[in-house]
C-alpha cells in the first residue's frame, strides 16, 4: 500500500543532499512479487460457501466444548475424594476446554487461509508520520481489512465466533465454584466460611503436644527462653482424608516461656498464661505464613515471608511489618498431672483478617 507524502512547513525532505549521493554502477533490481495464485475458494463459489460453513461449524463446536466442560464439572463431582473421581473430573473438564480452544484456533486459521483475501501488496516506508494522509490511510486500512476478511458481511461467522469466545470463558468461571468449601451431612459447617475460620479443634482440657509426635508436654519441660511448635494431642490420630492438614493449619501454636514479671497485666491476659508460659497462634495475621523465628533476647516472633514482627512480652502486638493485628492467644493452664492444657479455643479467628471478623 503506497502512502502519499505531504511536505512540512520546515522544508524537510526525504531526498538526500547532493553531498551524500553515491553513484551505483550495478544497482540491485527490485525482484517484484511472484504471480498471484488463486485458491480454490477464489475460483469456485461453492467451495467458498463450504469454507464458510466449516468455519462457523468449528466455532459452534468450540461452543459445545465449553458447555461440555461446564456439564462435566457437575456430572463428575469429586466430593468423595476418590482418585477415580478426581481423574474423571479432570479428564472430562480438560477435554471440553481443550476442544473449545482448539476449535477456535482451527476455525480462525481456516478463515484466514480459505476466506480472507490473500492478495500480496507492498507497503512502502515513508520518511515522516502523523500526516493527514497517513491517518486517513490507517482508517482505510481498517475498512479494507473488514472488507477483505468479510467480518462485517458474514454474520454466521461473526456470530459464531462471538458465541465461542464468550463460552470459552465460562468453564473457568464455573470452576471457581470448586474453590469454595461445601457442606455435607457429616460436616454441616463445611460450607460456612465464617464457622470454618472462627473455630479450631482446640477444646477445654485438651492437652498441648509436640509436633509432629503428639506427645503431651508438661509445664516443667518448657525451659526459659525456649519455643516449641505445638499441636492438639488428638491431631496425629486424624487421617489426611479426614482433614489432618486443614485442622493442623488452623490449630498450630508456638509455646514460649518468659519470666512471669516480663508479662505485664496491662498488655497481657495473665489468666491465659501459666508461670510465664504463653501460647500464640503460629499463623501470621498478614497472609497466613508460619511465624517460625523467635528472638530469645528481644522476645520477638518474626514472620519470614514479609518480615512482620510480634512482641511476645506485649500480647504479641505488631511492632513491625504489614500485619494488622496481634497473633491470637490460646488460653492455657495445667492439669492435675502437670501437663499443659487448653482452657478453651481461640477467642478470635486465626490467620489473616476476613470479612466477618469483629
Secondary structure, 3 states (H helix, E strand, C coil): CCCCCCCCCCCCCCCCCHHHCCCCCCCCCCCCCCCCCCCHHHHCHHHHHHHHHHHHHHHHHHHHHHHHHHHHHHHCCCCCCCHHHHHHHHHHHHHHHHHHHHHHHHHHHHHHHHCCCCCCCCCCCCCCCCCHHHHHHHHHHHHHHHHHHCCCCCHHHHHHHHHHHHHHHHHHHHHHHHHCCCCCCCCCCCCCHHHHHHCCCCCCCCEEEECCCCCECEHHHCCCCCEEEEEECCHHHCCCCCCHHHHHHHHCEEEEECCHHHCCCCCCCHHHCECCEEEEECECCCCCCEEEEEECCCCEEEECCCCCEEEHHHCCEEEECCCCCCCCECCEEECCCCEEEECCCCCCCCCCCCCCCC
